[in-house]
Amino acid sequence: GFKNPPPEVQPVLLETMRIALAVLEAMPGEEQVRNKTLVLVQRLIQCLEDEVLPTIPRLLFLLISHCTTEDILDVSQLINQLCIKFKAGAVGVLDACLLPFLQKCHYLSRTVVATTGSTHEEEMDAPHLRTEQLSIQKLSYSVLQHVVVHGATALLLSPTNVSSLEAILQTMSDGSIRVEDPLMKKSCLVFFNELLGQWVVDANGNKSESPTSNPPDYVVKGFVRFVCDVLIPGMLQVFLGGDSAFHIEDANHYRCLAEFSGILETLKSRLPEVYYQEVLVSKLSVQAGLSQSTIDRFRSAGTRKDFEASLKTLIQSGRRNE
């Protein structure tokens, strides 16, 4: 492929896109057809930019409907490329594709065991099956992170997808709390931190730059409630649980702690009353049963680095007392 083709070449390239779609329409179940179509489309996005967009929804529908565990990674990379390249401009193109993609990831991750004939107990004893499941789940986390980080957040609030927002938040919360892979955890925590920055106003009434994402107040309140009631207690359990697989000495694990610290920083700076009542009093004091000196440390923390230091001290002191 080449970038910025001459004007006389562009119609030829655009016609190859239409031909590729016609072939895919005729043989969507052929893996080689899907793979070669994906490669071509990814190149043409670089060559033709937004001229390819009208063809993308139908093409993605076919790819998502017929992809398998062998090529769903390529589909996710195409969605991520569209988010990176077109940002808010990708919202209309991806609107009808986001939920089917997430559902396909869930379906394929569940069929990994079914197709091998393994029981649930055998799955737990077969690390390769669990690894394959996680590799598919990771694609959901990655796509949702790209949607939020690259300015396509309005996709979550479209009439097509808004009814599934709570399920999407639960998926990303499960990725933060229950999945052991620290890189997956970090992707999910980045998702929440970005949404807080985009949806919650600061003391001056400003948000992070996200002109296409303006959720109604009830959505923002519900999101903040979810963060306080589900994400924060779950992550505290990850950090403080006696049987936790979290290792603060590991660089990748520490990045999760740093990202979670960013969430606490955003909450305190933009919603100080919510931070005080829901985080300090309810979660840290009552539920986690932390000492008053520890509570005071979190009360005085103001920056991400302050929260990192407070969490690190809390984790280390808790493990010394085990």
N, C-alpha and C positions, 0 to 999 in steps of 0.2 A: 504494500500500500504506500501511498505518498500523500503528503498534506498539501492543501491549497492547489489542487489541480487546475489547469487552464480552463477557462469558461467553456471551450468547445468539448472538453473531456467530461465535464460534470454530468451532462445528460446521459452519456454512455454509462457512467458509473451508477447513476440513479436507476437506469433501466436494469442493470444487473441486480439491484436490490429487489425490483419488482419480480424479476425472473426467479430469484432465490425464494421469495415468498410463495410464488406459484408452485415451485418444486416442493417446498415444505408443506404446502396445502395438500399436495397429491400424495406425499409419502412421509407424514409426520412421525410414523412409528419407526423409521429407519434411523438408527443412531448416527451413522456416517453423514446422512443428510443434515441432521440437526447440528452435528459438530462443525461441518463445513459452512453451514449457514451462520452459525455463531461467529466463526472466525471472520467471515466476509463482513458481517454487520459491524463487528467491532472495528474493522479497518475503515469501513465507509463512514462511521461516525466521525472519525478523525478527518476524513477527506471532505465530506459533504456537510458536516455539522447538522444544523437543525432541519435541513432538507429531508433527512431520513425519518424525522419524527412521525409524520402521518402513517408510516408503515409499521412502526414499532408496536402499537397495542395488539394488532392481530398476530404479529409475529411472536410476541411474548406469550400470548394466549396459547398458541400452538406448542411453543417450546415448554411452557410450564405443564401443560396438560399431558405431554408425552415423555417428558424427561424421566430418567431413572437415577439410581444412585451413582451411575457412571458419569452423568453429564449435568447433574443439577448444580455442581460447582460452577460450571461455565455459564449457566443461566444467572446465577447470583452475581458473577463478575460483570455480566452485561448490565444488570440492574444497577450495580454500584458505579459502573462507568457512566451510565446515564445521569445518576445523581451528581457525580463529580463534574461532568462536562456541562450539564445544563442547569444544575441547581434548581431554583424554583420553577424553571421552565420544564422540568421533568415531571411536575406534579400531574398535569393533565394526561401525560403519556402513561404514567405508572398507576393511575388511580384505580383502574379495574384489575390490575395485576398483583397488587401488594398482598391482599388476603389470599388469593389462590396460591401464590408462591409460599406464604407461611403455612398454609394448610398442606401443601405438597411436601414441604420439609417435615412437618409433623407425621404425615402418612408414611413417608419413606423411612423415617427414623424408627417408627413402630414396626414396619415390615422387615427390618433387618433381621430381627429374631424370628419372625413368623416364617420367612422364606428358608431359614436354616432348620426349622422344626424344633428349635430349642424351647425349653420351658423358661419361666422367669428365673428359677433357681439356677439353671444351666447358664443363663445369660450372665448372672452375677459372677459365675465361675469362669466366664470366657471373656477375658479382657479385650480380645480383638473385636468382639461384637459390640462391647460398650464403646470402644474407640471409634468404631464406624458410626454408631449412633451419635456420638458427640460431634463428630466431624460434620454431620448433616445439621444438627442443631446449631452449630456454630454459624452456619450460613444465615439462619434467621437473625441471629444477633448482629452479624456483620451488616446485613442489608438494613436493618432498622437503625443501626448506628449511622450508616452512611446517609440515610434519609434525613436524620436530625442534624448531623454535623455539617452537611453540605447544602443546607437551606431549603430542603424540600419538606419541611415539617408540616406544612399545610396538608400534605397527603394524609396525615393521621386524623385530620379534622374534616375531611371531605364527607359529603353525605353517604358516599359508598362505604367509608371506613370508620366513621366516628362511633358507630354502635359497637365496634370491636375494640375501642380504645382501652377499656379496662382489661380485656383479655391480652392485649399487646403489652400493657404495663405488667401484668402478671407473668407473662413469658419472660420479660426482661428482668423482673425481680427474681424469678426462679434461676435465671442465668447468673445473677449476681450472688445469690445465696447458696444455691444447691449444687451448682456445677463446680467441680474442683479445679479445673484448668484456670490458672490465674489470668491468662490472656483473654479468655472468654468473659471472666468476671469483670475485667477492666473495660471491655467493650460495652458491657451492659451498664456499668457505672457511668461511663462517659455519656451514654444515652440519657440517663437521668439528670446528670449535671448540666448537659446542654439544654434539656427541656426546662429545667429550673431557670436557667439564664434567659431563655427566650420567652417564657410565659409569665414569669413573676416579676413585677415591677420593683425597682429599687426605691430608696427613700425619696428620690427626686422624680419618681414616676416614669423612669426610663427602663427599657428592656434591652437585652442584647439585640443586635441587628437581625431582625427576622420579619421583614415587611409583609411576607405572605402568610404569616401565622399569627392570627389574632383570636385566640380562643375566648369564648364567653366566660364570665366570672365563675359560673358553676363548674365549668371544666377545670379551671385553674384551682379552685378550692378542692375539688375532688382529687386532682392530681397531688396537691400538697398533702391532703389527708392520706393518700395512698403511700406517699414517701414516708410520712411520719409513723403510720400505723403498721406498714408492712416492710418497707425496705430498711429503715433504720434499725428496728429491733432484730431483723434477720441478720443484718451485717454485724451488729454487736455480738450476736451469737456466734457468727463465724470467727470474729476476732477473739472472743473471750471463752468460747466453749472448750471444755477440758479435752474433748476428743476431736478437736478441730484439726483439719489438715493444713491450716494456715501457718506459714512459717515466716515470721517477720524478717528473718535474716536473708531470705531469698529475695532477689531484686524484683522479680516479677510479682511476687506476693506483695512486696512493699508498694509497688505502683498501684495496686488495688487500694491499699490504705491511703495513699496520697490522693487518689481520685475520690474516695469517700470523704476525705477531709475537705475537698473542694465542695462537696454537697453540703456539708455542715457550715462551711464558710458562707455559701450563697444563702442558705436559710437564715443564718444569723444576721447577715447584712441587709437582706431584703424583707425578712419577716421576723423581726426581733421578738415580738410577742409570741408568735407561734414557736420560735426556737426555744424561748424560755419555758413556756407551758408544756409543749408537747415533747421536746427533746430533753431539756435539763430536768424538769420536774417529773414528767410521766415516764420517760424511757430510761434515763440514766439513774435517777434517784429511786423511783419506786420499783420499776421492773428489773433493772440490772442490780439494784441494791448497792450502788457505789457509795463510798465514803464522802463526807462533806468536803474534805480537802480535794478529792478528785472532782467533785461537782464544781467547786470553786475554780479549779484549773480550766474546766471547759467553759465556765462562765466568763473568764477573763480572756479566753482565746479569741483572736480577731481575724487572723489570717490563716491561709491554708497551712503554712508552716507551723503555726501555733497548734492547730488541730492535729497535725501529724505528730508533733512532739507529745501532745497530751495522750493521744491514742497509743503511741509507742510506749510511753511510760506505764500506761494502764495495762497493756498486754504483758509487758515484762514483769511488772509487779505481781500480776495475777498468776503468772507461771512460776514465779519464785515461791508463791504461797501454796502451790498444788502439792 
